[in-house]
Amino acid sequence: MMLQKNLNYIIEAHQNSSRKPSKSSRKHDCKTPYWIHPIWCATTILTETSLDERTRNEGALALLYHDILEDTTKPLPENLEERIKNLVMEMTFESSEQEMQKIWQKPREIRLYKLYDKVSNLLDGIWMGEEKIRAYQEYTKKLSQNVIEIYGILNITKITEIIGGKKEQNGRI
């Protein structure tokens, strides 16, 4: 995997080709570069040594590119494998509501990869309102339960359990 080349593409796309200026940084502080999110997701799945190498490597690439089509004006790189392009397309939804409904008809690895995306969003979800945070927590818990049934207990499911069980006084993670 040519990780450095892919990282450079992701960083450049989110820094210089965001659909909106607000999309170049994370909502929780408007300072953290957006590209931290896909890189966190990709590097976190690479720590899952109980997953087979193909799932980890394809997942890392799909997670690196999962927000390119939604949040930037850049296309997916032409030299990206068709399998990875298809995974990214499967992970792309018009809204979070559509995702929460249609995810269950997607291939199992899409639900696995989406769990990394959702956990990352919850970790910096201070910007979410009460209703949205509850919906996100519930959805992430269902994703985690599905992932455990298919893949067993993973680092990401342990993180989900920890952040789902601990709340600050105002109900936020």
C-alpha positions as CSV (number, residue, x, y, z in Angstrom):
1,M,0.0,0.0,0.0
2,M,1.4,3.4,-1.0
3,L,0.2,5.0,2.2
4,Q,2.3,8.2,1.9
5,K,0.9,9.0,-1.5
6,N,-2.7,8.4,-0.3
7,L,-2.1,10.5,2.8
8,N,-0.8,13.4,0.7
9,Y,-3.8,13.2,-1.6
10,I,-6.3,13.3,1.4
11,I,-4.5,16.1,3.1
12,E,-4.3,18.3,0.0
13,A,-8.0,17.5,-0.9
14,H,-9.4,18.5,2.5
15,Q,-7.1,21.5,2.9
16,N,-7.4,23.0,-0.6
17,S,-10.5,21.6,-2.3
18,S,-13.2,21.6,0.4
19,R,-16.7,22.2,-1.0
20,K,-17.2,24.8,1.8
21,P,-14.5,26.6,3.8
22,S,-16.2,25.2,6.9
23,K,-15.4,21.7,5.7
24,S,-11.7,22.1,5.9
25,S,-11.7,21.8,9.7
26,R,-13.6,19.7,12.3
27,K,-16.8,21.1,13.7
28,H,-15.9,20.6,17.3
29,D,-13.3,23.3,17.4
30,C,-13.1,24.8,13.9
31,K,-9.3,24.5,14.2
32,T,-8.5,20.8,13.8
33,P,-7.8,20.0,10.1
34,Y,-10.6,17.8,8.7
35,W,-8.0,15.4,7.3
36,I,-7.3,14.2,10.8
37,H,-10.7,12.4,10.8
38,P,-10.1,10.0,7.8
39,I,-6.5,9.4,8.9
40,W,-7.6,8.5,12.4
41,C,-10.2,6.1,11.0
42,A,-7.6,4.5,8.6
43,T,-4.9,4.2,11.2
44,T,-7.3,2.8,13.8
45,I,-8.4,0.0,11.6
46,L,-4.8,-0.9,10.9
47,T,-4.4,-1.7,14.6
48,E,-7.1,-4.5,14.3
49,T,-4.7,-7.4,14.0
50,S,-7.5,-9.9,14.5
51,L,-9.0,-8.8,11.2
52,D,-7.5,-10.4,8.0
53,E,-5.0,-8.3,6.2
54,R,-7.2,-7.7,3.2
55,T,-10.1,-6.3,5.3
56,R,-7.6,-4.1,7.2
57,N,-5.8,-2.7,4.1
58,E,-8.9,-2.2,2.0
59,G,-10.6,-0.6,5.0
60,A,-7.7,1.7,5.6
61,L,-7.9,3.0,2.0
62,A,-11.7,3.2,2.0
63,L,-11.6,5.1,5.2
64,L,-9.0,7.5,4.0
65,Y,-11.1,8.4,1.0
66,H,-14.6,8.0,2.5
67,D,-15.3,11.7,2.7
68,I,-13.6,12.9,-0.5
69,L,-16.8,12.7,-2.6
70,E,-19.0,14.4,0.0
71,D,-16.8,17.1,1.3
72,T,-14.3,18.0,-1.5
73,T,-14.4,18.8,-5.2
74,K,-11.7,16.2,-5.8
75,P,-12.5,13.0,-7.5
76,L,-11.2,9.7,-6.3
77,P,-7.7,9.1,-7.8
78,E,-7.8,7.3,-11.1
79,N,-5.1,4.8,-10.0
80,L,-7.2,3.8,-6.9
81,E,-8.3,0.2,-7.3
82,E,-11.9,-0.4,-8.4
83,R,-12.6,-2.4,-5.3
84,I,-11.6,0.6,-3.1
85,K,-13.6,3.0,-5.3
86,N,-16.7,0.7,-4.9
87,L,-16.2,0.6,-1.1
88,V,-16.1,4.4,-0.9
89,M,-19.2,4.6,-3.1
90,E,-21.0,2.1,-0.7
91,M,-20.0,4.3,2.2
92,T,-21.3,7.5,0.7
93,F,-24.8,8.6,1.6
94,E,-26.8,11.8,1.0
95,S,-27.5,12.3,4.7
96,S,-27.0,10.7,8.1
97,E,-30.7,9.8,8.2
98,Q,-30.4,7.9,4.9
99,E,-27.2,6.2,6.1
100,M,-28.9,5.0,9.3
101,Q,-31.7,3.4,7.3
102,K,-29.8,1.9,4.4
103,I,-26.6,0.7,6.1
104,W,-28.2,-2.6,7.0
105,Q,-28.5,-3.5,3.4
106,K,-24.9,-2.8,2.7
107,P,-22.1,-5.4,2.7
108,R,-20.9,-6.3,6.2
109,E,-17.5,-4.6,5.7
110,I,-19.2,-1.3,5.0
111,R,-20.9,-1.5,8.4
112,L,-17.4,-2.3,9.9
113,Y,-15.8,0.7,8.2
114,K,-18.7,3.0,9.1
115,L,-18.2,2.1,12.8
116,Y,-14.7,3.8,12.7
117,D,-16.3,6.8,11.0
118,K,-19.0,7.1,13.6
119,V,-16.8,6.6,16.6
120,S,-14.4,9.3,15.4
121,N,-17.4,11.6,15.0
122,L,-18.6,10.9,18.5
123,L,-15.2,11.5,20.0
124,D,-15.4,15.1,18.8
125,G,-19.2,15.4,18.8
126,I,-19.4,18.4,21.1
127,W,-21.0,20.3,18.3
128,M,-24.0,17.9,18.2
129,G,-27.3,18.8,19.8
130,E,-28.9,16.5,22.4
131,E,-31.2,14.8,19.9
132,K,-28.4,14.2,17.3
133,I,-26.0,12.9,19.9
134,R,-28.6,10.4,21.2
135,A,-29.3,9.2,17.7
136,Y,-25.6,8.9,16.9
137,Q,-25.0,7.0,20.1
138,E,-27.8,4.6,19.4
139,Y,-26.8,4.1,15.8
140,T,-23.1,3.5,16.7
141,K,-24.1,1.0,19.4
142,K,-26.2,-1.0,16.8
143,L,-23.3,-0.9,14.4
144,S,-20.9,-2.1,17.1
145,Q,-23.2,-5.0,18.0
146,N,-23.4,-6.0,14.4
147,V,-19.7,-5.8,14.0
148,I,-19.2,-8.0,17.1
149,E,-21.6,-10.6,15.7
150,I,-19.6,-10.8,12.5
151,Y,-16.0,-10.0,13.4
152,G,-15.8,-10.5,17.2
153,I,-14.6,-8.0,19.7
154,L,-12.3,-5.5,18.2
155,N,-10.5,-2.4,19.5
156,I,-13.2,-0.2,17.9
157,T,-16.0,-2.1,19.6
158,K,-14.2,-1.7,22.9
159,I,-13.9,2.1,22.3
160,T,-17.6,2.2,21.4
161,E,-18.5,0.5,24.7
162,I,-16.4,2.9,26.6
163,I,-17.7,6.1,25.0
164,G,-21.2,4.8,25.0
165,G,-21.2,4.1,28.7
166,K,-19.5,7.3,30.0
167,K,-21.2,10.6,29.7
168,E,-20.4,14.0,31.0
169,Q,-23.1,15.8,33.1
170,N,-24.8,17.4,30.1
171,G,-25.2,13.9,28.4
172,R,-22.4,14.3,25.9
173,I,-19.5,12.0,25.5
